[in-house]
Amino acid sequence: MISRLKGTDDILPPDSRRWRALFRAFYRLSELYGYDLALLPVIEATELFSRGVGEATEVVEKQMYTFEDRGGRSVTLRPELTAGMVRAFVEAGALGTMKLAAEGPMFRYEQPQKGRRRQFYQVDFEYLGEASPDADVEVIELSHRFLEEVGVEGITLKVNSIGDSADRLAYRLILQEFLRSREADLSPEARRRIDSNPLRVLDSKADVEAVADAPVPIDHLGEAARAHFGAVCAGLDAVGIPYEVEGRLVRGLDYYNRTVFELFSSSFEAAQSALGGGGRYDPLAGLIGSKKEVPAVGVALGCDRIVEAMPDPGGRRLDLFVAVVDADRRDEARRWLGQLRSAGLRVEWDPVPGRSLRGQFKSADRSGAGAVAIVGDEWSEGEVTVKRFGTGEGERLQIEEVASWLLGR
């Protein structure tokens, strides 16, 4: 028997019901905040990520699924969505602003563990073409509200600013000088990153003590970046979202500037525990070859982790199960099922003609329906008998009244 690959998952009921609740919230909030749907390729040119995400990042160095296609091109299964979002926006003309939402699988070759899979799922919200700090606030607010919407508890928001490109260059020199002074205390990986990607050392779990008193980006911001971050914090205060300023929060990809943030929950603990994160990435368009500047801010939220932090959505899977006593009435019952579904009701029946009523009741009980309707002799009088599970109460209703009865009207 062929089995699934390491680091991948089959998501089936009942677990998939949490996923459905998650995606339902994603699509609802996307529309409420005016984010249109973007459907992007799963496969991209490798250069999109090596230039956009950064050659020295862990994602590009170690984790990408990269191969040569039959045309001799180097292609990669997407490890994240943001670079593809900006590529698509630039290819479409990069006109004005565009608010986009996307969801789907990402791929990273890493050691599977809780919260880290080789195929994992994300939802993204991206605000493209807008430099205002209000865009940062909206993306953060939407991310926080999304977690609340799916029932995640104990949410913690951490925010920081890593400044503009000039700020980062100046800070990088300061940080490198500090790290070299502590080089003997650093892990081998951190020592290797001093020259290539020193900011990553700040959030290295193996080097917490060694960098406890390291200089942090927020203390080395230029005037423009400082004003921007102050406006973001004021905006979060205005919308009532609590946050912590975390000076060591830097995020791991080269395209970030100014605002960075991550979201955590007391309901999810793992080596990699952030449920999502993002920030401003104004340089990304230039990194991938655009001659036009594209200020932008976005967030990626990890579905696999969020689902583990979510409560059981509860409730009934179906509204009604239809049991047919007389097999000669199945065609009429089938048409009625269609009418009930058109009214927005979740309805099922037994697919096996002629099964006994007792057998159909067992199927109804297993289906998770809240009630059962019996299509029997009373059907000729325009009525059915309905019973609610749990109470056992039953009554005869006019066929056209059943939908209202189920909806409590």
N, C-alpha and C positions, 0 to 999 in steps of 0.2 A: 504494500500500500504506500503510495507516494504521500509524504507528509509536508506540511507547510515549512517554509524556510525559517531558520533561526532569526529571531528579532522581528518576525511578522506575526499578526494575530488574525484569527477568524472571529469576527464580532457578530454574535448570534443572540437571539432572545434567550434569557430576559435582559442581558446586558445591553443589547442594541436599543432597548427602549430609552435608556438614558441618552444615548447618542441622538435618537430622534428628537428628544426634548431639547438637546443642545442645539441641533441644527434649526429647529423651529424657532428658538429664541434668536439665533443668529440672523435668520432671514427677516424676522419681525423687526428687530432693532435696526438692521440695515436700512429697511424702508423708512422707519420712523426718523432716522437721522439723515436720510437722503443719500445713502451710499448705494450706487448702482452695482449690479453684479458684474464681475469680470471672470471670464473663463480662459485660463492661460495654459500653454503647453506644459506637459510634465517633463519634457525633454528640451534642453536648451544647449546652445554652444557653450563649451567649457569656459571660453574666455569671458563670458558674461559674469561668471562667478569668480574666476581668478583675478579679474580686474576690478569687479564691483565689490565683492566681499573681502578680497585681500589675499595675496599670495601667502602671507605669513600667518594667516588665521588657522586655527585648528580645523575648521570646516574644510578649507581648501587643501591643507597639508595632508590630512589624515582620513577624512570622512566621506569624501564624495565618491559616488558611483560613476566613474568616468571610463569611457571606452571609445574605440574608433569604429565609426559606422562603415558600411560597405562602400561609401564614397570617399573614405579616407579622412573624414572630418572627426575631430575630437568633440564628443557630445557627453552631456552629463545629465543624469536624473536630478531634478531640482532638489537641492538641500534646503531651500527656503524660497519664499514668494516675492520678497520685496524687489530684488534685482529684476525679476521678470515683469513686475508691475511697472517699474520705471521704463524698462525697454519698450513695453507695449505702449505706454503713454507717449514716449518720444517718437516711436514709429507712427503713431496716429496723428502726429503734428504738434503735440504738446501745447495745445491752444487753451488758454484760460486756466481755470481750475477744474479738477475732476475728483470726485469722491468715489472710491471703489471699494468693494468688499469681495473677498474670494475665500474659497474653502477647498480642501482637498489633501491628498497625500504628499508627503515629502520623504526624502530618502537620504539617510546618512549611515555609513558603515562604521558602527561603533559597538562596543561591548554591551549587549542588551542587559538592562536592569530595570527596576521600577522607574517609570517615567522617562526611559530612554529606549526607543525601539528603532530598528533599522528602517522600517516603514512606519511613519507616524503621521498624524493628521493635525492640521492647523486651520484656524479661521483668521483672516487678516482684514484689517480696516486701514485704508491708506488715503490720506488727504494730500493730493498732488497739486503743485502749482501755487501754493499759498505759504507765505513767509510769516504771517501773523502768529503771535503766541496764542491767539484764540484757537487756532487750528490744533495746536498741541493740547490745549485744555480739552477741546472736544473729543479728540482721540482717546485721551486718558479717561475722561468721563464715560465715554461709550464702552471702553474696556471694563471699567469698574461696574457699570450698570449691567453689562452682559453677565459677569460672574454672579452678581446679585440675582439676576433674572433666572438663572438655572439653579439657584438655591445654595451656592457655595457660601460657607460661613467663615467668619474669622479672617476677612480679607485685609491684607496689609499692602499698602502702596508705598514703594520707595522711589524717590526721584533724585536726579542730580543733573548737573550741567558739565559737559566736558569741553565747552567753549568752541570757538571757531578754529579754522585751520591754523591761523597764526598763533592763537593761544595754545593749541595742542603742540605745535612745533616747539614753542618756548618751554612749555611744561614738560615735554618729552625729554629735553636736555636736562632739566632739573631732576626728573625722576631717574633717568639713567645714572646721573652722578650719585644719587642716593643709593640705588641698587648696587652699584659697583662698590660702594663703601660697605655693603652688607653681603657681598657676593658669597663669602664663605658660609653664610647662614642660609643661603637659598637652596631650594631643590634643584636638581640638574635641569629640569624643564624650565624653571624660572631663570636660571643662569643663561640658558640658551636664548631666552626671549628678551634679554636686556637690550640687545641690538635690533632685533627684528620686530618685536611687539611688546614693549615694556609695560604698556597699560594693562595687559592681561595678567601681569604678576600681582596686581592689586587685588584681584578676586580669586587668586589661587588658594585653594583650601590647604595645600601643603605648606604655604608660606605665610600664614596668618600672623604668627608671632614676629617673624622677621620683618614684615612690612607694617607692623602696627602703628608706627609713628612716621610712616612715609608721607611726603607731601601729596596732596590730593588736588584734582583738577579744579574743583570749585573755588579754591583759594588763589587761582592763577588765571581768572577770567579777564578778558578785555571788557571795555565799557559796554559795547553792544551786546555781547553775550550775557553780561551780568544783568543788564536791563531786561533782556528777553526772559531770562530765568525768573527774575522778580515778577514779571507780568504773568508768567505761567503759574507761579505759586499763588499770586493774588487771584487769578481766575479759579484755581482749585478751591481756594477759600470761599469764593463767591458762590460756587455751586455746591458747597458743603461736602467735599470729598476729603477725608482725612489723609494725610501723607506724612512720610518721614523723609527728610533730606539725608541721603546716604552718600557721603563724599567719595567712597571707594567704588561706587557703582559706575562701571565704564561700558558694559556690553562688549561683545567679543568681535565685532565686525568693523572693517575699516571705514565704512561709509557714514558712520554716525558723526554728528556735530551737535553742539548745544544740548538740548533736552534729551535725557535718557531716563527710562523708568522700567520697573519690574513689579509684578503683582504676585503675592503669595497668599496662602490660605493655611489656617491652623488645621484644616481637614486633610492636608496632603503633606507628607514628609518623605523626602528621598534625598539622595546625594545631589541630584539636580531638582530643586524644589520649586522653582519659579513656574507659575501657571502660564505666564506670558510676559512679554516685554517688548519694548520698542523705543522709539524716539525720533528725533529729527535727523534727516539724512540729505541735506541740501547738496553735498558733493557728489552723490551717487550718479547723477546723470552725466556729469563730466567724466567720471571714472570709466564709464562704459562708452564714451566717445561722442556724447552729445555736445554740439556747439552752443546749445541753448541751455541756460541755467534753469533748473527745475527745483525750487524750494519744495520740500515735502516732509511729511511726518506720518508715521504709521505704527502699527502694532501687530504682532503675531501672538496668538493664544493657542496653547497646546491642548488639543481636544482630549488626547489620551489621559493627560494629567487631570484636566478639569473633570472628566467623567468619574475618575476615582474620588475626587473631592465632592462630587454631587451627591445629594441624598437620593434615595429611591423615589422616582416621580410618583409612584403610587397610582391610585385610581384604577378604573376598569379599562381593559384593553379594547373592549367592544361595548356598544350601547345595547345591542339586541341580537339575540340568536333566534332564528325562525325555524320552528319545528313543523314539518309537514306530515299530517296524519295520513292523508289520502294521496298516494303517488300520482293520481290523475290530475291533481291540482298543482303539480310542480311548476308547470309553465307559467301559471298565473302567479304563483308565489315568487318565481324568478323575476317576473316583471315588477312585482311589488318591492323586492329587494332593491332593484334599480331605482325606483322612485324614492325609497327611504335614503339611499346613498346620495341621491341628487339633492335631498333636503339637508345633507351635511351629517348624516348619522352613520356610525360605524356598525355595519351589520354583516352577519355571517349566517350560513346554514350548513346542514350536513350534505356533503356532495354525493352520498350514496343513496340512490333511490330505493325506497321500500324498507329502509332501516326502521326498526320498531321505535315507538315513541319513547320507551324507556332508554333505548340506545341513544336516541337523539338528545334526551335530557342529559345523559352522561357527557356527550360531546359539548352540549351547551355549558355545562358546569366547567369543563376543562378549558373552554374558550376564553373564559374571563369576562363574559358578557354580564351586564348589569340586570338584564331581564330576558325573558323568553316569550315569544309570541307563537301560539299554536294555530296553525291553519287546519281547521277541521270542518265539521258539518256546518258550523255557524257562518263559514265563509259565504255560502249561498245567500245568507241574509245580510251580507255586507259587514260582517263582524269577525273579530278574532278574540281569543282568550289570551290575556297577557298576565304574566307573573313576574314579580321582582325577586331576584335571588337574595337570600339573606332573610327576608321577611316571610316569603312564601305566600304573600297576599296576591290574589288573582281577581280579575274582573274582565267582563266582556266590554269591548270597545268597538265603535265604528272604525273600519279600516283607515279612513282618512283622519281619525283622531289620534292614532298611535304615535305619530311623530311629535305632536304637541304634548302628549302624555310623557314621552321620554324626555323631552326638553323642559318639562316642568312648567309649561304655559297653560 
